[in-house]
Amino acid sequence: MNPALSPMTDAFPSIETIIPHRGTMLLLDSVTACSDESLTALASVRADAWYADAHGAMPAWIGIELMAQAIAAHVGLLSMREGKPARPGVLLGTRRYEAAQPAFASGAPLCVTVSELLRSEEGHGAYGCTIKKDNELLAEATVKVYQPRDFQTFIEENSRS
């Protein structure tokens, strides 16, 4: 096993090598912890970002994307540990996303934690997710995801409907 990928270590590959998001769509800064069942990542609220409101804050609804990217990082690191490339997946959604405030303040350091609740052989999964700032709970959700065996076929079959 690559020591940089061992559980709960502080040394992880750059976020760009873990998930496919680039440019303004890359919202996470780094991974700080990872185990077989969970991952913790950091994100910064940037006042000059595309999502920023008049006060430079991140609307809380973008938290669902922070959670999705943290899930992608977890799946990506698990694949890397096995010596395999990460397969693309899709966010299916959530029945409940609760935010304690309407926006995350400019400059706020956010801690995004995802914990696997379900993983099926068919590629379905569910994660319990939280976003915190200094141990203050800002948002939480149970997020459902799907990682098809053949992503291209999945996209083609579902784009016809």
C-alpha positions in Angstrom: 0.0 0.0 0.0 1.2 3.5 -0.8 2.0 5.2 2.5 0.5 8.5 1.2 -2.8 6.7 1.0 -2.8 4.9 4.4 -5.8 5.5 6.7 -5.9 8.8 8.6 -2.6 10.2 7.4 -2.0 13.9 6.7 -0.2 13.3 3.4 -2.6 12.8 0.5 -2.2 13.5 -3.2 -3.3 16.9 -4.4 -7.1 17.1 -4.8 -6.6 17.5 -8.6 -5.1 14.0 -8.8 -8.1 12.5 -6.9 -11.2 14.0 -8.5 -11.8 15.1 -12.1 -13.2 18.6 -11.3 -11.1 21.5 -12.6 -11.1 25.3 -12.7 -13.9 27.1 -11.1 -15.8 23.8 -10.5 -13.2 22.4 -8.2 -14.5 23.5 -4.8 -12.4 21.3 -2.4 -8.9 22.4 -1.4 -7.5 19.1 0.1 -8.1 15.8 1.8 -7.0 15.7 5.4 -8.2 12.2 6.5 -9.4 9.0 4.8 -10.4 5.5 5.9 -12.3 2.7 4.2 -15.6 4.2 5.4 -15.0 8.0 5.6 -13.2 11.0 4.3 -12.6 14.6 5.6 -11.8 17.4 3.2 -11.2 21.1 3.5 -12.7 23.9 1.4 -12.4 27.7 1.4 -15.1 30.2 0.7 -13.7 32.5 -1.9 -15.1 36.0 -2.2 -14.2 36.1 -5.9 -15.7 32.8 -6.9 -18.5 32.4 -9.4 -20.9 31.4 -6.7 -20.2 34.4 -4.4 -23.0 36.7 -3.4 -22.8 40.4 -2.9 -21.0 39.8 0.4 -18.5 37.2 -1.0 -20.4 34.4 0.7 -21.2 30.9 -0.7 -24.9 30.2 -0.9 -25.6 27.2 1.4 -27.2 25.2 -1.4 -23.7 24.8 -2.9 -22.9 22.6 0.1 -24.5 19.6 -1.7 -21.7 19.9 -4.4 -19.1 20.2 -1.7 -20.5 16.9 -0.3 -20.6 15.3 -3.7 -16.9 16.2 -4.4 -15.9 14.8 -1.0 -17.7 11.5 -1.9 -15.9 11.5 -5.3 -12.6 12.0 -3.4 -13.4 9.1 -1.1 -14.3 6.8 -4.0 -11.2 8.0 -5.9 -8.8 7.3 -3.0 -10.2 3.9 -2.4 -9.7 3.1 -6.1 -6.1 4.5 -6.0 -5.4 2.2 -2.9 -6.4 -0.8 -5.1 -4.1 0.5 -7.9 -7.2 1.2 -10.2 -8.3 4.4 -11.8 -11.3 6.1 -10.3 -14.5 5.4 -12.2 -16.9 8.3 -12.8 -20.1 8.4 -10.8 -23.3 10.5 -10.5 -25.0 12.3 -7.7 -28.5 10.9 -7.4 -29.6 13.4 -4.8 -30.9 13.7 -1.3 -34.3 13.8 0.3 -33.1 16.2 3.0 -30.4 18.8 2.9 -30.4 21.0 6.0 -28.3 24.2 6.3 -28.1 26.1 9.5 -27.7 29.4 7.7 -28.4 30.7 4.1 -24.8 31.2 3.2 -21.2 30.3 4.3 -19.2 33.4 5.1 -16.5 34.7 2.8 -13.1 33.4 3.9 -14.7 30.6 6.0 -12.6 27.4 6.3 -15.0 24.6 5.8 -14.6 21.0 6.9 -16.5 18.5 4.8 -16.9 15.0 6.2 -18.5 12.1 4.4 -19.2 8.7 6.0 -20.3 5.7 3.9 -23.7 4.3 5.0 -24.3 1.9 2.1 -22.4 0.4 -0.8 -23.9 -2.2 -3.1 -22.3 -4.4 -5.7 -24.4 -2.7 -8.3 -22.7 0.6 -7.7 -25.3 2.4 -5.5 -24.1 4.1 -2.4 -25.3 6.5 0.4 -23.2 8.8 2.6 -23.9 10.7 5.7 -22.4 14.2 5.1 -21.6 17.2 7.2 -20.1 20.6 6.7 -18.6 22.3 9.7 -16.7 25.5 10.5 -14.7 25.2 13.8 -16.9 22.3 15.0 -20.1 24.3 14.3 -22.5 22.3 12.2 -23.4 24.4 9.1 -25.1 21.7 6.9 -25.9 18.0 6.8 -27.5 15.5 4.4 -27.6 11.9 3.4 -26.4 11.9 -0.2 -27.2 9.1 -2.6 -24.7 8.3 -5.5 -24.4 5.8 -8.3 -21.2 4.5 -9.9 -22.2 2.6 -13.1 -19.8 -0.1 -14.3 -19.9 1.4 -17.8 -20.3 5.2 -17.4 -20.4 6.0 -21.2 -23.2 3.5 -21.8 -25.1 4.8 -18.8 -24.9 8.3 -20.1 -25.9 7.3 -23.6 -28.9 5.2 -22.4 -30.1 8.0 -20.1 -29.7 10.9 -22.5 -32.3 9.4 -24.9 -35.2 9.7 -22.5 
